[in-house]
Amino acid sequence: MRRTSIGTALVLTAVTLGCLTACTSTDSGSEGGPTRAATPAQATKPTPTSPVRIEDGFMPDLVGQSVTSAYGQLSGSMRFEDASGQGRIVPTGDARAEEWKVCTQDPKAGAAVADGQEMVIGAVKNTENC
């Protein structure tokens, strides 16, 4: 009889601990309910509020951005060209870069970028069409 009582107590304790472990959140920032682990796609997929950086190994989508913004997202070998065909020098390191917008990019957005690979950005003045 005593053996049955101890066995029952152990089973009840194990079930209770199992429920508490499964129902407890370890995320101190969440409120209410258990948290779910992110799937691999969710963990690596960039969100609209966090632009892709070249450090991630993929080319960000720069078309439509200012030259200043594009320049700030890139690192490595890059070249900015006048996409109008007029041969003008595209400013990158001063306030005039805000007056230019990106029209083209090579490699395309989302393409893998290898170390040392040159990135070519075509831009025109904000008042001009791409």
N, C-alpha and C positions, 0 to 999 in steps of 0.2 A: 504494500500500500504506500509506504513511504517513497519507494522508488518511483512510483507513478506520479506522485505529487512533485518530486524534484524534476522529473522528465517534463511534466506539463509546464512547470515554471520556466525551465530552460527554453522550451519551444515558444512560449509566450514572450519571453524576453527577446529572443532572436527575431521574432516577427515584429515586435515593437521597434527594435533598433533598425530593422530593415526598412520599415515604413518611415521612420524619422530621417534616415539617411536619404531615401529616395525623394522625400518631400521637402527637403531643406535646400535653400539656395546658398551657394557659396559666394555669390556676387553681392558685395556690400552696397553697390549702387542701384540694385533693382529693388522694386517694391512689389510685394505680393507674388506668390507663386514661384515655381522653380524656373530656372533659366535654361535655355536650350543652347547647346554648342553650335557655333556657326559651321555651316557646311564649307568645304574647301572653296566653292565658288563664291560664297558670301564673304569669306575671309580675305580673298584676294581681289575681288571686284571693286574698282574704284567707284566712289559715289560722286554725284555732280558737285558736291561741296568740297571734295578733295581731288583736285586735278592730278592727272597722271604726271609724274615727274620722270625725266630721262633716267634718273637713278634707279627707277623701277625696271629698267631694261626695255621699255617700250616707248615709242614716239607718241607724245601727247598730241591732241587735236589743237592746232594753233590757228587755223584759218578763222579769220574774223577778229582775232585778238590784236591788241596793239603790239608794236614791235618791242616795246618795253616789257610787256607781260611775257611775250614769247622768249625773249632773251633771258629773262629771269628763270624760266623753266628748263632751259637747256644748259648742258655742260659738255665740254669736249670740243670736237672739231665742227665748227658751224660757219656758214657763209650766208649773209643777207644780200639779196640782189634786188635791183629795181625791176619789178614785174611789168612795168609799163613799156620796157624796151628802150627807154631814154638814156640808160646808162648812168643814172644818178647814183651817188653814194647814199646808202641807207644808214642813217644814224642809229647807233645802238646804245651808246653809253652816256647820253645826255637827254635833256628835256625835249629835244626835237624828236626823239624816238616816239613820243606819244602822238605825234602828228602823222604817223605811218601805221598802216594796218597790214596784217598778213593775208595774202591771197593764195599762195601755194606753199607746199612743203614737200620735201623729199628726204627721208622716207615718209610714206603716208601715215596718218594717224593709226595707232595700234600696232604698227609694224615693230618687230624686234630690232633693237639697235645694238650693234656690236661695239666693243671698245675701239676707239679710233675711227669709227665710221663717220664720214662727213655728212652733216645735215645741211641742206640748202633750203633757205626760206626766201620766197618771193614776196615783196611788199610794194605797196603804192601809198601815196598820201591819202589821208582820210577823205579828202574831197574828190578823189578819183575813183572810178569803177575798176574792179579787178578784171 
